[in-house]
Amino acid sequence: MNHINIIIDDLQAEQTALDELLRTRSDDQWNQPTPADGWTSRHQIAHLAFFDATAEMSLTDPDAFAEHRQRAERGPGAYRTESLKPLLELTPNQLLERWRDAHRSLQQALRAANPDARHPWYGPSMSLASMATARLMETWAHGQDIADTFEMDRPATARLTHIARIACLAFPYSFTNNALPVPTTGVQANLILPSGNTWAFGEDNLPDSVTGPIDDFCLVLTRRRHVADTALEVTGPIAAKWMTIGQAFAGPPGAGRAPGQFTRRPLAVHRAGRK
């Protein structure tokens, strides 16, 4: 199986996992506030449904997508509000079906697209692998907000290696996005997989490093946890700054989560929960 098909399969698995989390929820639960300020689970799924649909549009009708991009460039805030409004008017069951239709169409488009071409997006164009990985990251991150709302501890999976990789590749962006100079040396990541094996990124013997569970690393770099609430071991000033400002996705830097907002689990407990 080639690399892109692996990513698409993992995207589908992540979408299925989120669907299972949602399908038995009551309307009241859908309307509970999530840790994302001002957003309920309905906002989270409306967001995924809309951008899964526009990702599919980028692959199948780039001219139509170009119109969306122009609208977004003219007024990003208004574009987001207008895009979500009709989806938020749906009932939770209708919204869930709309998201299912959107991500199934996206999966088909990803499998049919030219793997060697670049495809338009709201920022720079993206390779097919990057687009599929970005949708996986979005699904997992917004799914985390929903899981946190319902106080559910999701098991880590090997799918997180895709998210960890784009988070590491976004290291320079995390600094430029905060109007800071990019460090001349990087950070080595040594992350523990659910299997107990280690996934590594970066040069060996760097003075700055991040070590610990891969899900904690992904939670920090998708801005779903403050590093103080994780079992990550952070060494060096560059790594410490990255864990404070880093983000794996494009867009203006946000506040993220506050320290102490979630209970910190020691590494030993974290590992025990992954067996």
Stockholm file with secondary structure:
# STOCKHOLM 1.0

chainA/1-275         MNHINIIIDDLQAEQTALDELLRTRSDDQWNQPTPADGWTSRHQIAHLAFFDATAEMSLTDPDAFAEHRQRAERGPGAYRTESLKPLLELTPNQLLERWRDAHRSLQQALRAANPDARHPWYGPSMSLASMATARLMETWAHGQDIADTFEMDRPATARLTHIARIACLAFPYSFTNNALPVPTTGVQANLILPSGNTWAFGEDNLPDSVTGPIDDFCLVLTRRRHVADTALEVTGPIAAKWMTIGQAFAGPPGAGRAPGQFTRRPLAVHRAGRK
#=GR chainA/1-275 SS CCHHHHHHHHHHHHHHHHHHHHTTCCHHHHTSBCSSTTCBHHHHHHHHHHHHHHHHHHHHCHHHHHHHHHHHHHCHHHHHHHHHHHHHTSCHHHHHHHHHHHHHHHHHHHHHSCTTSEECCSSSCEEHHHHHHHHHHHHHHHHHHHHHHTTCCCCCCTTHHHHHHHHHHTHHHHHHTTTCCCCSSCCEEEEECTTSCEEEESCTTCSCEEEEEHHHHHHHHTTSSCGGGSCCEEESHHHHHHHHHCCSSCSSCCCCCCTTSSCCCCHHHHHHTTC
#=GC SS_cons         CCHHHHHHHHHHHHHHHHHHHHTTCCHHHHTSBCSSTTCBHHHHHHHHHHHHHHHHHHHHCHHHHHHHHHHHHHCHHHHHHHHHHHHHTSCHHHHHHHHHHHHHHHHHHHHHSCTTSEECCSSSCEEHHHHHHHHHHHHHHHHHHHHHHTTCCCCCCTTHHHHHHHHHHTHHHHHHTTTCCCCSSCCEEEEECTTSCEEEESCTTCSCEEEEEHHHHHHHHTTSSCGGGSCCEEESHHHHHHHHHCCSSCSSCCCCCCTTSSCCCCHHHHHHTTC
//
